[in-house]
Amino acid sequence: MKVLVVEDDPRTRAFVAGGLREHGHTVDEAESGSAGLELALLEKYDALIVDRMLPHCAGLDLVRAARAQGIETPCILLTAMGAVEDRVEGLNAGADDYLVKPFAFSELLARLNALGRRPPLAPQPDSLRVGDLEMDPAAHRVTRAGKAIELTSHEFRLLEYLVRRAGQVVTRTMLLEALWGFHFDPRTNIVDAHISRLRAKVDRGFDTELIRTVRGVGYAIRGTP
């Protein structure tokens, strides 16, 4: 299995990653929540092992943001917080399993193997459509009315988030949490700036504007995917 381990404590990270490699797994490592979220969004993993208390985006926020982006990779949360309400909160955030520190590596390995035995999720559609706009997430390709549109990685993720929720109003807070990892000041204009650049590429020169502003709330993209 290809596993992402997100843990800020270097000893724990080395312990988990080293043990997994000894058992034949391929492991990527991240020492902060923001770095882990970036890897989870860019790479394809079979499982995520995420510490709950992380700098620059807590473990729960990382899981929520990944799920909001459509990342359904099985996730085990590691934490020193073992109360029932803590476990419930972690599972409700989108984690698949919860392991309290300190733990035996054999138990972590058994839980990871159990996740690996689950049947795969139904495949996602190869392309997304809204009106005359088409996205191919796997190929990172966007066209509108047959014309190719070049987007940066972040612009592509922003457009995909809107397209997957076509017809729904998406708030600025939702976009901040899903795409920027929960650690930005909600008063920032980063969302508006990215929407403006995205509109310049997706809507300018076409008869119909797909991306619309819902005043005082956020944004929406017309039509259905």
FINU-343154 format. One record per residue: x, y, z of N, C-alpha, C, O in turn. Coordinates in steps of 0.05 Angstrom, whole numbers, padded with zeros to 5 digits, always signed. Example, Ala and Ser with C-alpha at 12.3 -4.5 7.8 and 13.67 -1.06 7.14 Angstrom:
BEGIN
+00264-00114+00156+00246-00090+00156+00264-00066+00156+00285-00066+00169;+00257-00045+00142+00273-00021+00143+00258+00001+00157+00268+00023+00161;
end
This chain:
BEGIN
+00017-00024+00000+00000+00000+00000+00017+00025+00000+00040+00025+00011;+00007+00046-00012+00020+00072-00011+00006+00088+00011-00018+00094+00009;+00022+00096+00031+00010+00108+00055+00023+00136+00060+00047+00140+00057;+00006+00155+00068+00016+00181+00076+00014+00183+00106-00007+00179+00118;+00037+00189+00119+00038+00192+00148+00042+00222+00154+00062+00234+00146;+00022+00234+00168+00024+00262+00175+00026+00264+00206+00007+00259+00220;+00050+00271+00215+00056+00271+00244+00078+00291+00249+00099+00290+00236;+00074+00309+00268+00094+00330+00273+00116+00321+00292+00137+00333+00292;+00111+00301+00308+00132+00291+00326+00151+00273+00310+00142+00252+00299;+00176+00281+00308+00195+00266+00290+00199+00237+00299+00202+00219+00282;+00199+00232+00325+00203+00204+00335+00179+00186+00327+00183+00164+00317;+00155+00196+00332+00131+00181+00325+00129+00176+00295+00123+00155+00286;+00136+00197+00280+00134+00195+00251+00154+00174+00241+00148+00158+00223;+00179+00175+00251+00199+00156+00243+00191+00127+00251+00196+00108+00236;+00180+00125+00275+00171+00098+00285+00149+00086+00267+00151+00063+00259;+00129+00103+00259+00107+00093+00243+00117+00088+00214+00112+00067+00203;+00130+00108+00203+00139+00105+00175+00159+00083+00171+00157+00067+00152;+00178+00081+00190+00198+00059+00188+00185+00032+00190+00192+00014+00175;+00166+00028+00209+00153+00003+00212+00137-00005+00187+00137-00028+00179;+00124+00015+00175+00108+00009+00151+00126+00001+00128+00120-00018+00113;+00149+00014+00126+00167+00007+00104+00179-00021+00108+00183-00036+00089;+00184-00028+00133+00194-00055+00139+00174-00077+00131+00181-00100+00125;+00148-00069+00130+00127-00088+00122+00120-00085+00093+00099-00095+00085;+00136-00072+00078+00133-00071+00049+00116-00049+00038+00110-00048+00014;+00108-00030+00055+00091-00008+00045+00108+00015+00035+00131+00019+00044;+00097+00030+00016+00110+00055+00007+00099+00078+00024+00075+00081+00027;+00117+00095+00034+00108+00115+00053+00118+00143+00045+00142+00147+00039;+00100+00162+00045+00107+00191+00044+00102+00203+00071+00084+00194+00086;+00118+00223+00079+00116+00235+00105+00111+00265+00103+00121+00278+00085;+00096+00276+00122+00091+00305+00125+00092+00311+00154+00081+00296+00171;+00103+00335+00161+00106+00342+00189+00086+00364+00197+00087+00373+00221;+00069+00373+00179+00049+00393+00186+00023+00386+00172+00023+00372+00152;+00001+00397+00182-00025+00392+00170-00027+00403+00142-00039+00391+00124;-00016+00427+00138-00018+00440+00111-00002+00424+00091-00011+00420+00068;+00022+00415+00098+00038+00398+00080+00024+00372+00074+00024+00362+00052;+00012+00360+00095-00002+00335+00091-00026+00338+00073-00031+00321+00056;-00041+00360+00076-00065+00364+00059-00056+00368+00030-00069+00358+00012;-00035+00383+00026-00025+00387-00001-00018+00360-00015-00025+00356-00038;-00004+00343+00000+00003+00316-00011-00022+00300-00016-00024+00286-00036;-00041+00300+00003-00066+00284+00000-00082+00293-00024-00095+00276-00036;-00080+00318-00031-00095+00328-00054-00081+00323-00081-00093+00321-00102;-00054+00322-00080-00039+00319-00104-00032+00290-00111-00030+00284-00135;-00029+00273-00091-00020+00246-00096-00043+00226-00090-00062+00233-00076;-00041+00202-00101-00061+00182-00096-00050+00162-00076-00029+00150-00080;-00064+00160-00053-00055+00142-00032-00076+00120-00026-00100+00124-00032;-00067+00098-00015-00085+00077-00007-00095+00081+00022-00116+00071+00029;-00080+00097+00037-00088+00103+00065-00074+00127+00075-00052+00133+00066;-00087+00141+00094-00075+00164+00108-00073+00157+00137-00092+00146+00149;-00051+00164+00150-00048+00161+00179-00041+00189+00189-00020+00200+00183;-00060+00201+00204-00058+00230+00210-00060+00234+00240-00079+00225+00253;-00041+00249+00251-00042+00257+00279-00063+00278+00282-00067+00295+00264;-00078+00278+00304-00099+00297+00308-00089+00325+00313-00100+00345+00303;-00068+00327+00329-00057+00354+00337-00033+00360+00319-00011+00350+00323;-00038+00377+00299-00017+00384+00280-00015+00415+00277-00035+00429+00280;+00009+00425+00271+00012+00453+00266+00002+00459+00237+00002+00442+00220;-00007+00484+00233-00014+00494+00206-00037+00477+00194-00035+00469+00171;-00058+00472+00209-00081+00456+00200-00082+00430+00216-00067+00412+00212;-00101+00430+00235-00103+00407+00253-00112+00382+00237-00122+00384+00215;-00108+00359+00250-00115+00334+00236-00144+00332+00228-00150+00323+00205;-00162+00340+00245-00191+00340+00238-00196+00358+00214-00212+00351+00197;-00183+00381+00214-00188+00400+00192-00177+00389+00166-00189+00392+00145;-00154+00375+00168-00142+00362+00144-00162+00342+00133-00167+00341+00108;-00173+00325+00150-00192+00304+00141-00217+00317+00128-00226+00309+00107;-00228+00337+00142-00252+00351+00131-00246+00363+00104-00262+00361+00086;-00223+00376+00102-00217+00389+00076-00213+00369+00054-00222+00373+00032;-00200+00346+00060-00196+00325+00040-00223+00314+00032-00228+00310+00008;-00241+00309+00051-00267+00298+00044-00283+00318+00027-00297+00311+00009;-00281+00344+00034-00295+00364+00019-00285+00366-00010-00300+00374-00028;-00260+00358-00014-00249+00357-00041-00254+00331-00056-00245+00328-00078;-00270+00314-00044-00276+00288-00057-00255+00267-00053-00257+00246-00065;-00235+00271-00035-00215+00251-00029-00227+00231-00008-00232+00239+00015;-00231+00207-00017-00244+00186+00001-00224+00166+00011-00232+00144+00020;-00198+00172+00009-00177+00153+00019-00182+00146+00048-00186+00164+00065;-00182+00120+00055-00185+00113+00083-00165+00126+00101-00142+00129+00094;-00174+00135+00125-00157+00151+00143-00159+00140+00172-00181+00135+00182;-00136+00137+00184-00134+00130+00212-00123+00155+00227-00102+00165+00220;-00138+00164+00247-00129+00186+00264-00113+00176+00288-00121+00157+00301;-00090+00188+00293-00074+00182+00317-00078+00205+00337-00076+00228+00329;-00082+00199+00362-00087+00220+00381-00082+00211+00410-00084+00188+00416;-00076+00231+00427-00074+00225+00455-00101+00230+00469-00104+00226+00493;-00121+00240+00453-00147+00246+00464-00165+00222+00460-00175+00216+00439;-00170+00207+00482-00183+00182+00480-00212+00181+00490-00224+00159+00491;-00223+00204+00498-00250+00204+00508-00270+00197+00485-00264+00200+00462;-00293+00186+00493-00313+00178+00473-00320+00200+00455-00322+00197+00430;-00325+00224+00466-00333+00247+00449-00311+00255+00429-00317+00264+00408;-00286+00251+00437-00264+00257+00419-00263+00237+00395-00259+00245+00372;-00268+00211+00402-00269+00191+00380-00293+00196+00362-00290+00194+00337;-00315+00203+00373-00339+00209+00357-00334+00233+00339-00341+00232+00315;-00321+00253+00350-00315+00277+00334-00297+00270+00310-00301+00280+00288;-00277+00254+00316-00259+00246+00294-00272+00230+00272-00267+00235+00249;-00289+00211+00280-00303+00195+00260-00323+00212+00244-00326+00209+00220;-00337+00231+00258-00356+00248+00244-00342+00267+00225-00354+00277+00206;-00316+00273+00231-00301+00291+00213-00294+00277+00187-00286+00290+00167;-00296+00250+00186-00290+00236+00162-00269+00215+00164-00262+00201+00145;-00257+00211+00189-00238+00190+00193-00252+00163+00192-00275+00161+00199;-00237+00142+00185-00248+00115+00184-00241+00099+00209-00255+00080+00216;-00220+00107+00223-00212+00093+00247-00197+00112+00265-00189+00134+00256;-00193+00104+00290-00183+00122+00311-00166+00106+00329-00175+00087+00341;-00140+00114+00333-00122+00099+00350-00110+00118+00370-00098+00138+00363;-00113+00111+00396-00104+00128+00418-00075+00122+00425-00067+00099+00427;-00059+00143+00428-00031+00141+00436-00030+00137+00466-00047+00146+00481;-00010+00122+00476+00009+00106+00461-00003+00081+00450-00022+00070+00462;+00007+00071+00428-00005+00048+00415+00017+00028+00407+00040+00036+00403;+00009+00003+00403+00028-00017+00393+00028-00016+00363+00006-00013+00350;+00051-00017+00351+00052-00016+00322+00037-00039+00309+00025-00036+00288;+00036-00062+00322+00022-00085+00311-00008-00079+00309-00021-00088+00290;-00019-00064+00327-00047-00056+00325-00052-00036+00302-00071-00039+00288;-00034-00017+00300-00036+00002+00277-00035-00013+00251-00051-00008+00233;-00016-00032+00249-00014-00047+00224-00039-00064+00218-00048-00066+00196;-00050-00076+00239-00075-00092+00236-00098-00074+00227-00114-00082+00210;-00100-00050+00238-00122-00032+00230-00118-00023+00201-00137-00020+00186;-00093-00018+00194-00087-00009+00166-00094-00032+00147-00106-00027+00126;-00087-00056+00154-00093-00079+00136-00123-00083+00134-00133-00091+00113;-00138-00078+00156-00167-00080+00155-00179-00060+00136-00198-00066+00121;-00169-00036+00137-00178-00015+00118-00172-00024+00089-00188-00019+00071;-00149-00036+00085-00141-00044+00058-00159-00066+00047-00160-00070+00023;-00172-00081+00065-00190-00103+00055-00218-00094+00048-00233-00109+00037;-00224-00068+00053-00250-00058+00047-00254-00057+00016-00234-00051+00002;-00277-00062+00006-00281-00060-00023-00278-00032-00033-00285-00013-00018;-00267-00028-00057-00263+00000-00067-00289+00014-00071-00310+00002-00076;-00288+00040-00069-00312+00057-00074-00319+00056-00103-00302+00051-00120;-00343+00062-00109-00352+00064-00137-00335+00085-00152-00330+00106-00140;-00327+00080-00177-00310+00099-00191-00325+00125-00196-00349+00126-00201;-00310+00147-00195-00320+00173-00202-00321+00177-00232-00306+00164-00246;-00340+00193-00242-00341+00198-00271-00314+00210-00281-00301+00225-00267;-00307+00202-00306-00282+00211-00317-00282+00241-00323-00261+00254-00322;-00306+00252-00328-00307+00280-00335-00331+00293-00321-00350+00280-00314;-00329+00319-00317-00350+00335-00305-00359+00356-00325-00343+00367-00339;-00385+00361-00326-00396+00380-00345-00414+00400-00332-00430+00393-00315;-00412+00425-00340-00431+00446-00333-00435+00463-00358-00417+00476-00367;-00459+00461-00370-00463+00476-00395-00444+00467-00416-00442+00443-00422;-00429+00486-00428-00409+00479-00448-00381+00476-00437-00362+00474-00452;-00379+00475-00411-00353+00471-00398-00350+00442-00390-00368+00430-00379;-00326+00431-00396-00320+00403-00389-00294+00402-00374-00274+00414-00383;-00293+00386-00353-00269+00382-00337-00262+00352-00337-00280+00335-00334;-00236+00346-00339-00226+00319-00336-00207+00319-00313-00183+00326-00317;-00215+00313-00289-00198+00314-00265-00172+00297-00268-00151+00306-00259;-00175+00274-00279-00152+00256-00281-00130+00268-00300-00106+00266-00294;-00139+00280-00322-00120+00291-00341-00114+00320-00335-00097+00332-00349;-00127+00332-00315-00123+00360-00308-00128+00377-00333-00112+00395-00339;-00151+00372-00346-00157+00387-00371-00185+00400-00369-00203+00388-00358;-00186+00425-00379-00211+00439-00379-00216+00451-00407-00198+00462-00419;-00240+00447-00417-00247+00460-00443-00274+00473-00440-00291+00465-00423;-00279+00494-00455-00305+00507-00457-00311+00512-00486-00296+00525-00500;-00334+00501-00495-00342+00503-00523-00320+00493-00541-00316+00503-00563;-00306+00472-00531-00285+00460-00547-00258+00474-00545-00238+00464-00557;-00257+00496-00531-00232+00512-00529-00218+00505-00503-00230+00505-00482;-00192+00498-00505-00176+00490-00482-00172+00515-00464-00166+00537-00474;-00174+00511-00438-00169+00532-00418-00147+00523-00400-00149+00502-00387;-00126+00539-00398-00103+00532-00382-00107+00544-00354-00110+00568-00350;-00106+00527-00333-00109+00535-00306-00086+00526-00289-00073+00505-00294;-00080+00542-00268-00060+00533-00249-00072+00511-00232-00097+00506-00233;-00056+00497-00216-00066+00475-00199-00087+00485-00180-00108+00472-00176;-00083+00508-00168-00102+00519-00149-00128+00528-00163-00150+00524-00153;-00125+00540-00186-00149+00548-00202-00165+00524-00210-00190+00524-00209;-00152+00502-00217-00166+00478-00225-00181+00467-00201-00204+00459-00204;-00169+00466-00178-00182+00455-00154-00206+00473-00147-00227+00462-00139;-00203+00499-00149-00225+00517-00143-00249+00512-00162-00272+00511-00154;-00243+00510-00188-00264+00506-00208-00277+00478-00203-00301+00476-00205;-00261+00458-00198-00272+00431-00193-00291+00431-00169-00312+00419-00169;-00283+00446-00148-00300+00448-00124-00327+00460-00131-00347+00450-00122;-00327+00481-00147-00352+00494-00155-00368+00476-00174-00393+00474-00170;-00355+00463-00193-00369+00446-00212-00383+00423-00199-00405+00415-00206;-00369+00410-00179-00381+00387-00165-00405+00396-00148-00420+00379-00139;-00407+00422-00144-00430+00432-00128-00447+00451-00145-00458+00470-00135;-00448+00445-00171-00463+00463-00190-00491+00466-00181-00505+00447-00173;-00500+00491-00182-00527+00498-00173-00530+00504-00144-00551+00513-00135;-00508+00499-00129-00508+00505-00100-00492+00531-00095-00474+00537-00110;-00499+00545-00074-00484+00568-00066-00461+00559-00048-00465+00544-00028;-00437+00567-00054-00413+00559-00039-00402+00584-00025-00397+00604-00038;-00400+00584+00001-00392+00607+00016-00361+00610+00015-00347+00591+00009;-00352+00634+00021-00323+00639+00022-00310+00622+00044-00288+00612+00040;-00324+00619+00066-00313+00602+00088-00310+00573+00079-00289+00561+00085;-00329+00563+00064-00327+00535+00054-00302+00533+00036-00288+00513+00038;-00298+00553+00019-00275+00552+00001-00249+00554+00016-00229+00540+00010;-00248+00572+00036-00224+00574+00052-00217+00548+00066-00194+00540+00067;-00237+00536+00078-00233+00511+00093-00224+00488+00074-00207+00472+00081;-00237+00486+00051-00232+00464+00033-00206+00466+00018-00192+00447+00013;-00199+00491+00009-00177+00494-00009-00152+00507+00004-00130+00504-00007;-00156+00521+00026-00133+00534+00039-00127+00524+00066-00110+00535+00080;-00140+00502+00075-00132+00488+00099-00139+00500+00125-00126+00494+00145;-00159+00517+00127-00171+00526+00152-00154+00546+00167-00163+00556+00188;-00130+00554+00158-00113+00570+00175-00110+00598+00164-00091+00612+00172;-00128+00607+00146-00127+00634+00137-00148+00651+00151-00169+00640+00160;-00143+00676+00155-00162+00695+00167-00186+00697+00148-00183+00703+00125;-00210+00691+00158-00234+00692+00141-00239+00719+00129-00255+00722+00110;-00226+00740+00139-00229+00766+00127-00211+00771+00103-00214+00791+00089;-00194+00752+00097-00176+00755+00074-00192+00756+00048-00214+00745+00046;-00180+00769+00028-00193+00770+00001-00181+00749-00018-00185+00752-00042;-00168+00729-00007-00155+00709-00024-00175+00695-00042-00169+00689-00065;-00199+00689-00031-00219+00675-00047-00228+00693-00070-00230+00683-00093;-00235+00718-00064-00244+00736-00085-00223+00740-00107-00230+00742-00130;-00198+00741-00098-00176+00745-00118-00174+00721-00137-00171+00724-00161;-00176+00697-00126-00175+00673-00142-00200+00670-00160-00197+00661-00183;-00223+00677-00150-00247+00676-00166-00245+00695-00189-00253+00688-00212;-00234+00719-00184-00231+00738-00205-00213+00728-00228-00219+00731-00251;-00191+00715-00220-00172+00704-00240-00185+00681-00255-00181+00678-00279;-00201+00665-00240-00214+00642-00253-00235+00652-00273-00237+00640-00295;-00250+00672-00266-00270+00683-00284-00257+00693-00310-00268+00690-00332;-00234+00706-00307-00221+00717-00330-00214+00695-00350-00212+00700-00374;-00210+00671-00341-00203+00649-00359-00227+00633-00368-00228+00624-00391;-00247+00629-00350-00269+00612-00356-00293+00627-00369-00306+00615-00386;-00297+00652-00362-00321+00667-00372-00315+00688-00393-00331+00693-00410;-00292+00700-00392-00286+00722-00410-00285+00712-00439-00271+00693-00445;-00300+00726-00456-00300+00718-00484-00323+00699-00492-00325+00692-00515;-00338+00691-00472-00361+00673-00477-00387+00687-00473-00388+00707-00457;-00408+00678-00486-00434+00692-00485-00447+00690-00457-00461+00708-00448;-00443+00667-00443-00455+00663-00418-00434+00661-00395-00414+00648-00398;-00439+00675-00373-00422+00674-00350-00431+00650-00333-00454+00649-00324;-00412+00632-00328-00419+00609-00311-00417+00614-00281-00434+00606-00266;-00396+00629-00274-00391+00635-00245-00405+00660-00238-00400+00681-00249;-00423+00659-00218-00437+00682-00209-00433+00688-00180-00427+00669-00164;-00434+00713-00172-00432+00721-00144-00459+00722-00131-00478+00734-00142;-00462+00710-00108-00486+00712-00092-00480+00732-00070-00466+00726-00051;-00489+00756-00074-00481+00779-00057-00485+00773-00027-00506+00764-00018;-00463+00777-00012-00464+00773+00017-00462+00744+00026-00461+00739+00050;-00460+00726+00007-00459+00697+00014-00434+00684+00003-00418+00673+00018;-00432+00684-00024-00409+00670-00036-00412+00668-00066-00418+00688-00079;-00408+00644-00077-00408+00640-00106-00424+00615-00113-00429+00598-00097;-00432+00614-00138-00445+00591-00149-00438+00588-00178-00432+00608-00191;-00439+00564-00188-00435+00560-00217-00461+00549-00228-00475+00532-00216;-00469+00559-00251-00495+00553-00262-00497+00525-00272-00477+00512-00278;-00521+00515-00274-00526+00489-00287-00522+00466-00268-00520+00470-00244;-00520+00442-00279-00516+00418-00264-00493+00403-00277-00490+00403-00301;-00476+00389-00260-00453+00375-00271-00461+00351-00287-00444+00337-00297;
end
